[in-house]
């Protein structure tokens, strides 16, 4: 899905790159899709031990999967100011993201909406900066010191 989204964006945003970190079962299919559609500015970085360096250089962190539990990549990226994008196909999406405030929740599997909303932010640095700062603030609520106290209270209540 992410490559389909990028296929709608890259010609309009030639100064942007799509960097895919990690690998998996779809790796070869993704490469074929890029070749078939002659898509540019896509870089496959493979599995990485130091993902922080990628988050630091990124504006967005995008999830397009069928199913997510928590969406750890979103909260990891938010720590570095990446604006999270995900489909509205799992409950935790709205726990992690305040839509249009610190990230974007896209109607489930709407490729065109995802591309449109990414494009809007790619063109608006002021809004990107505002949402990036809001993402950093939002993710603080998931920090160990905040969550540990809640787990402790929960477990004591049992």
BALO-648264 format. One line per field, with one value per atom (N, C-alpha, C, O): x, y, z; residue number from 1; atom name. Coordinates in pm, whole numbers. Layout:
N
u [X:...] $
v [Y:...] $
w [Z:...] $
seq [NUM:...] $
atom [CA:...] $
//
This chain:
158
u [81:0:86:54:195:278:336:349:371:422:312:339:191:80:57:29:70:58:171:147:293:409:397:441:339:319:231:244:142:57:127:79:240:305:436:463:517:657:677:773:593:611:585:643:499:466:567:581:637:730:867:914:930:1057:1171:1272:1156:1260:1242:1317:1144:1117:1159:1163:1191:1228:1142:1099:1119:1055:1165:1227:1187:1289:1217:1142:1241:1178:1284:1381:1265:1358:1296:1180:1374:1325:1309:1331:1272:1245:1137:1085:1105:1000:961:1030:850:802:771:783:734:692:805:782:927:1040:1058:1068:1061:1081:962:981:841:723:726:684:775:785:884:858:996:1094:1037:1060:961:897:796:789:719:620:689:641:799:874:925:913:981:1031:916:927:807:693:634:596:626:566:669:635:796:904:899:904:889:878:1018:1106:1037:1169:1166:1061:1285:1307:1259:1206:1277:1246:1377:1451:1403:1526:1494:1424:1545:1528:1654:1763:1638:1753:1771:1873:1674:1684:1673:1641:1700:1693:1806:1920:1774:1872:1869:1762:1985:1992:1965:1903:2010:1995:1886:1915:1761:1653:1638:1578:1693:1683:1740:1684:1849:1909:1816:1823:1729:1632:1519:1476:1471:1366:1413:1337:1536:1590:1583:1559:1605:1609:1473:1461:1370:1240:1138:1145:1044:932:810:731:796:678:720:828:632:643:508:404:511:388:366:454:249:207:92:1:98:-8:-52:-111:-22:-47:-194:-277:-224:-360:-404:-517:-315:-347:-232:-115:-264:-165:-218:-339:-129:-168:-157:-257:-34:-8:47:14:128:188:312:325:401:521:604:661:612:690:637:715:507:450:504:552:496:541:693:743:764:909:941:1024:877:902:859:926:749:699:799:805:878:981:1079:1138:1097:1192:1121:1184:992:919:861:811:867:803:652:599:585:439:387:417:308:259:139:48:140:29:-8:80:-136:-180:-325:-398:-363:-503:-584:-531:-711:-802:-858:-978:-769:-811:-775:-778:-742:-715:-741:-721:-784:-828:-722:-753:-598:-493:-458:-395:-497:-464:-511:-437:-633:-686:-632:-648:-569:-501:-367:-324:-302:-170:-180:-104:-273:-281:-408:-517:-392:-504:-510:-427:-607:-612:-602:-674:-513:-487:-424:-409:-387:-319:-172:-82:-150:-13:13:113:-75:-63:-191:-283:-196:-312:-360:-283:-489:-555:-639:-727:-609:-670:-779:-762:-889:-994:-932:-845:-977:-914:-892:-986:-766:-719:-753:-756:-778:-802:-668:-613:-618:-489:-491:-396:-598:-606:-609:-544:-685:-689:-553:-508:-488:-355:-259:-189:-257:-169:-203:-113:-331:-373:-327:-274:-346:-311:-159:-109:-87:60:106:191:50:89:64:146:-49:-81:28:72:70:174:312:394:338:467:484:597:373:377:368:384:343:318:413:382:528:630:582:617:503:454:365:379:274:186:267:240:366:452:525:529:580:652:558:594:439:338:301:296:274:235:352:332:472:591:609:634:596:607:495:519:375:262:283:243:347:376:473:456:576:674:605:634:514:443:348:342:276:180:247:196:360:425:478:502:496:542:444:483:317:219:238:178:320:348:485:532:547:680:672:567:783:789:739:662:782:740:589:531:526:380:306:209:352:285:310:219:431:463:371:325:345:254:114:49:67:-67:-73:-171:32:36:41:-25:119:129:-7:-46:-78:-212:-307:-385:-302:-387:-361:-454:-235:-199:-232:-269:-218:-253:-403:-448:-481:-626:-679:-795:-594:-636:-636:-669] $
v [-120:0:127:226:122:242:278:396:180:208:263:347:216:272:418:502:448:586:670:779:619:692:713:816:618:631:751:810:787:905:1035:1144:1026:1145:1185:1304:1090:1120:1219:1297:1219:1312:1456:1549:1474:1608:1656:1776:1564:1596:1536:1449:1584:1527:1546:1476:1640:1663:1579:1594:1490:1400:1258:1221:1180:1039:952:994:831:728:631:567:621:531:420:445:297:181:106:54:102:34:-99:-105:-205:-338:-418:-369:-543:-628:-728:-724:-815:-912:-988:-985:-1057:-1144:-1068:-1124:-943:-866:-788:-715:-803:-725:-734:-632:-855:-873:-819:-760:-839:-786:-633:-572:-574:-428:-379:-280:-446:-407:-421:-336:-530:-550:-439:-389:-401:-294:-164:-94:-132:-11:-15:83:-128:-141:-131:-62:-201:-204:-64:-29:14:148:259:377:220:316:428:546:390:485:523:437:652:698:742:752:768:820:725:769:595:494:424:380:415:354:246:270:126:14:2:-20:18:14:-121:-144:-210:-341:-331:-226:-443:-447:-363:-373:-282:-193:-207:-223:-201:-203:-64:-51:39:177:248:319:229:295:441:520:478:617:714:821:677:767:793:898:698:717:809:897:787:873:1018:1110:1039:1176:1250:1371:1180:1242:1246:1297:1192:1177:1279:1330:1306:1393:1312:1357:1194:1110:968:923:898:753:698:737:608:562:413:331:378:240:218:301:107:76:-70:-124:-132:-275:-309:-225:-436:-487:-484:-447:-523:-537:-481:-501:-412:-363:-390:-390:-411:-418:-279:-213:-235:-103:-8:110:-52:40:106:228:23:69:166:261:143:232:375:470:390:524:597:710:532:598:615:713:520:538:662:744:676:791:922:1025:920:1042:1100:1222:1015:1064:1157:1245:1138:1218:1325:1392:1341:1444:1399:1482:1271:1220:1227:1191:1271:1278:1140:1092:1077:942:943:1025:849:826:679:593:650:512:504:603:385:362:341:299:371:354:212:191:115:-25:-102:-225:-28:-92:11:131:-38:50:142:255:97:178:301:394:305:421:551:649:551:673:697:806:596:615:684:767:651:705:843:933:860:981:1058:1002:1188:1281:1333:1415:1286:1310:1458:1541:1490:1625:1717:1837:1664:1743:1701:1784:1572:1520:1405:1334:1388:1282:1270:1351:1171:1153:1008:914:994:865:867:951:774:770:663:556:692:592:462:462:352:222:196:187:183:141:237:197:364:466:522:614:466:505:652:726:696:834:934:1038:904:995:1002:1110:889:883:972:1055:955:1034:1182:1266:1214:1355:1423:1534:1355:1416:1425:1523:1326:1335:1452:1531:1463:1569:1708:1798:1723:1852:1890:2005:1794:1824:1838:1915:1765:1778:1920:1969:1984:2118:2229:2346:2194:2295:2276:2203:2342:2325:2376:2318:2483:2535:2433:2411:2372:2270:2147:2087:2110:1997:2023:1936:2142:2176:2173:2124:2226:2228:2085:2054:2000:1862:1782:1694:1810:1743:1771:1679:1896:1933:1867:1820:1863:1801:1651:1592:1587:1444:1415:1319:1498:1482:1495:1418:1590:1608:1492:1443:1447:1338:1209:1140:1176:1048:1044:935:1158:1162:1092:1042:1090:1023:871:803:818:675:643:530:740:716:618:599:556:452:505:438:625:676:699:682:735:754:621:600:531:402:309:237:310:220:245:150:371:402:348:297:359:310:158:103:89:-57:-97:-192:-24:-53:-40:-127:67:87:-23:-73:-60:-165:-298:-367:-332:-459:-462:-566:-349:-343:-358:-406:-317:-327:-468:-496:-558:-697:-766:-885] $
w [0:0:0:-66:75:83:-53:-86:-132:-266:-357:-442:-340:-417:-379:-465:-252:-205:-264:-317:-254:-306:-457:-509:-527:-671:-705:-812:-614:-635:-596:-628:-526:-470:-536:-552:-575:-604:-718:-713:-818:-930:-889:-946:-792:-743:-639:-616:-576:-466:-495:-422:-601:-646:-546:-553:-453:-355:-228:-132:-228:-115:-151:-268:-47:-64:26:133:-19:62:102:18:233:286:361:455:319:381:460:404:591:680:721:760:712:743:615:505:633:518:558:670:469:498:375:273:386:278:149:40:160:43:-24:-120:27:-21:-173:-240:-227:-371:-450:-557:-400:-468:-472:-570:-366:-363:-468:-537:-480:-582:-723:-809:-746:-876:-905:-1017:-803:-818:-861:-950:-797:-830:-973:-1047:-1013:-1150:-1251:-1352:-1223:-1314:-1335:-1446:-1229:-1236:-1254:-1259:-1263:-1281:-1177:-1212:-1052:-940:-894:-881:-870:-824:-679:-616:-628:-492:-383:-281:-405:-304:-268:-356:-139:-91:11:109:-14:77:162:109:290:381:449:514:435:498:649:704:714:860:919:874:1018:1081:1232:1292:1293:1440:1496:1602:1426:1472:1392:1295:1432:1359:1400:1327:1514:1560:1457:1436:1394:1295:1177:1114:1147:1039:1085:1011:1207:1260:1267:1235:1308:1322:1189:1186:1079:946:877:765:943:876:924:1036:837:872:914:997:856:880:914:876:985:1000:955:1008:859:794:815:787:865:874:778:768:707:610:621:528:732:748:765:799:740:756:901:932:990:1132:1214:1180:1320:1414:1553:1576:1645:1785:1844:1872:1863:1919:1814:1818:1723:1626:1685:1685:1736:1805:1721:1775:1592:1506:1513:1504:1530:1541:1663:1653:1779:1902:1903:1957:1845:1834:1751:1792:1637:1551:1613:1595:1686:1749:1847:1865:1911:2004:1935:1999:1806:1728:1644:1562:1666:1593:1461:1385:1432:1309:1326:1432:1225:1226:1186:1077:1274:1243:1150:1163:1056:964:974:969:989:992:946:949:905:871:998:1101:991:1103:1101:1083:1120:1114:1242:1244:1348:1477:1587:1567:1702:1809:1865:1903:1871:1932:1850:1902:1724:1641:1706:1710:1757:1819:1959:2014:2019:2147:2125:2206:2016:1984:1922:1956:1830:1748:1777:1782:1798:1797:1654:1613:1578:1434:1400:1456:1308:1258:1361:1336:1477:1579:1587:1573:1609:1622:1524:1536:1431:1331:1251:1267:1167:1081:1083:1065:1106:1099:971:954:883:750:747:805:681:663:615:528:673:647:499:420:465:333:219:103:252:148:101:161:-7:-64:-105:-78:-170:-218:-103:-110:2:118:185:222:199:260:180:238:49:-38:-31:-25:-33:-29:98:95:212:340:358:415:311:313:227:269:108:16:77:63:142:207:306:310:387:487:425:474:319:250:196:184:164:108:213:179:338:440:559:653:553:656:792:894:793:922:992:1112:919:976:1018:1122:936:972:1103:1190:1118:1241:1362:1468:1345:1452:1493:1612:1395:1425:1481:1565:1435:1486:1635:1713:1673:1815:1897:2008:1841:1911:1926:2026:1826:1835:1949:2023:1962:2070:2205:2296:2218:2345:2373:2486:2272:2290:2335:2423:2275:2305:2448:2501:2511:2650:2743:2848:2706:2791:2795:2879:2704:2701:2761:2749:2824:2881:2997:3057:3027:3130:3264:3333:3302:3433:3442:3549:3333:3334:3330:3403:3245:3227:3346:3388:3400:3511:3631:3694:3661:3773:3747:3838:3624:3591:3602:3653:3554:3568:3715:3757:3793:3935:4003:4081:3974:4032:3987:4068:3862:3808:3878:3920:3890:3953:4102:4155:4168:4310:4330:4435:4231:4239:4220:4247:4173:4152:4282:4289] $
seq [1:1:1:1:2:2:2:2:3:3:3:3:4:4:4:4:5:5:5:5:6:6:6:6:7:7:7:7:8:8:8:8:9:9:9:9:10:10:10:10:11:11:11:11:12:12:12:12:13:13:13:13:14:14:14:14:15:15:15:15:16:16:16:16:17:17:17:17:18:18:18:18:19:19:19:19:20:20:20:20:21:21:21:21:22:22:22:22:23:23:23:23:24:24:24:24:25:25:25:25:26:26:26:26:27:27:27:27:28:28:28:28:29:29:29:29:30:30:30:30:31:31:31:31:32:32:32:32:33:33:33:33:34:34:34:34:35:35:35:35:36:36:36:36:37:37:37:37:38:38:38:38:39:39:39:39:40:40:40:40:41:41:41:41:42:42:42:42:43:43:43:43:44:44:44:44:45:45:45:45:46:46:46:46:47:47:47:47:48:48:48:48:49:49:49:49:50:50:50:50:51:51:51:51:52:52:52:52:53:53:53:53:54:54:54:54:55:55:55:55:56:56:56:56:57:57:57:57:58:58:58:58:59:59:59:59:60:60:60:60:61:61:61:61:62:62:62:62:63:63:63:63:64:64:64:64:65:65:65:65:66:66:66:66:67:67:67:67:68:68:68:68:69:69:69:69:70:70:70:70:71:71:71:71:72:72:72:72:73:73:73:73:74:74:74:74:75:75:75:75:76:76:76:76:77:77:77:77:78:78:78:78:79:79:79:79:80:80:80:80:81:81:81:81:82:82:82:82:83:83:83:83:84:84:84:84:85:85:85:85:86:86:86:86:87:87:87:87:88:88:88:88:89:89:89:89:90:90:90:90:91:91:91:91:92:92:92:92:93:93:93:93:94:94:94:94:95:95:95:95:96:96:96:96:97:97:97:97:98:98:98:98:99:99:99:99:100:100:100:100:101:101:101:101:102:102:102:102:103:103:103:103:104:104:104:104:105:105:105:105:106:106:106:106:107:107:107:107:108:108:108:108:109:109:109:109:110:110:110:110:111:111:111:111:112:112:112:112:113:113:113:113:114:114:114:114:115:115:115:115:116:116:116:116:117:117:117:117:118:118:118:118:119:119:119:119:120:120:120:120:121:121:121:121:122:122:122:122:123:123:123:123:124:124:124:124:125:125:125:125:126:126:126:126:127:127:127:127:128:128:128:128:129:129:129:129:130:130:130:130:131:131:131:131:132:132:132:132:133:133:133:133:134:134:134:134:135:135:135:135:136:136:136:136:137:137:137:137:138:138:138:138:139:139:139:139:140:140:140:140:141:141:141:141:142:142:142:142:143:143:143:143:144:144:144:144:145:145:145:145:146:146:146:146:147:147:147:147:148:148:148:148:149:149:149:149:150:150:150:150:151:151:151:151:152:152:152:152:153:153:153:153:154:154:154:154:155:155:155:155:156:156:156:156:157:157:157:157:158:158:158:158] $
atom [N:CA:C:O:N:CA:C:O:N:CA:C:O:N:CA:C:O:N:CA:C:O:N:CA:C:O:N:CA:C:O:N:CA:C:O:N:CA:C:O:N:CA:C:O:N:CA:C:O:N:CA:C:O:N:CA:C:O:N:CA:C:O:N:CA:C:O:N:CA:C:O:N:CA:C:O:N:CA:C:O:N:CA:C:O:N:CA:C:O:N:CA:C:O:N:CA:C:O:N:CA:C:O:N:CA:C:O:N:CA:C:O:N:CA:C:O:N:CA:C:O:N:CA:C:O:N:CA:C:O:N:CA:C:O:N:CA:C:O:N:CA:C:O:N:CA:C:O:N:CA:C:O:N:CA:C:O:N:CA:C:O:N:CA:C:O:N:CA:C:O:N:CA:C:O:N:CA:C:O:N:CA:C:O:N:CA:C:O:N:CA:C:O:N:CA:C:O:N:CA:C:O:N:CA:C:O:N:CA:C:O:N:CA:C:O:N:CA:C:O:N:CA:C:O:N:CA:C:O:N:CA:C:O:N:CA:C:O:N:CA:C:O:N:CA:C:O:N:CA:C:O:N:CA:C:O:N:CA:C:O:N:CA:C:O:N:CA:C:O:N:CA:C:O:N:CA:C:O:N:CA:C:O:N:CA:C:O:N:CA:C:O:N:CA:C:O:N:CA:C:O:N:CA:C:O:N:CA:C:O:N:CA:C:O:N:CA:C:O:N:CA:C:O:N:CA:C:O:N:CA:C:O:N:CA:C:O:N:CA:C:O:N:CA:C:O:N:CA:C:O:N:CA:C:O:N:CA:C:O:N:CA:C:O:N:CA:C:O:N:CA:C:O:N:CA:C:O:N:CA:C:O:N:CA:C:O:N:CA:C:O:N:CA:C:O:N:CA:C:O:N:CA:C:O:N:CA:C:O:N:CA:C:O:N:CA:C:O:N:CA:C:O:N:CA:C:O:N:CA:C:O:N:CA:C:O:N:CA:C:O:N:CA:C:O:N:CA:C:O:N:CA:C:O:N:CA:C:O:N:CA:C:O:N:CA:C:O:N:CA:C:O:N:CA:C:O:N:CA:C:O:N:CA:C:O:N:CA:C:O:N:CA:C:O:N:CA:C:O:N:CA:C:O:N:CA:C:O:N:CA:C:O:N:CA:C:O:N:CA:C:O:N:CA:C:O:N:CA:C:O:N:CA:C:O:N:CA:C:O:N:CA:C:O:N:CA:C:O:N:CA:C:O:N:CA:C:O:N:CA:C:O:N:CA:C:O:N:CA:C:O:N:CA:C:O:N:CA:C:O:N:CA:C:O:N:CA:C:O:N:CA:C:O:N:CA:C:O:N:CA:C:O:N:CA:C:O:N:CA:C:O:N:CA:C:O:N:CA:C:O:N:CA:C:O:N:CA:C:O:N:CA:C:O:N:CA:C:O:N:CA:C:O:N:CA:C:O:N:CA:C:O:N:CA:C:O:N:CA:C:O:N:CA:C:O:N:CA:C:O:N:CA:C:O:N:CA:C:O:N:CA:C:O:N:CA:C:O:N:CA:C:O:N:CA:C:O:N:CA:C:O:N:CA:C:O:N:CA:C:O] $
//
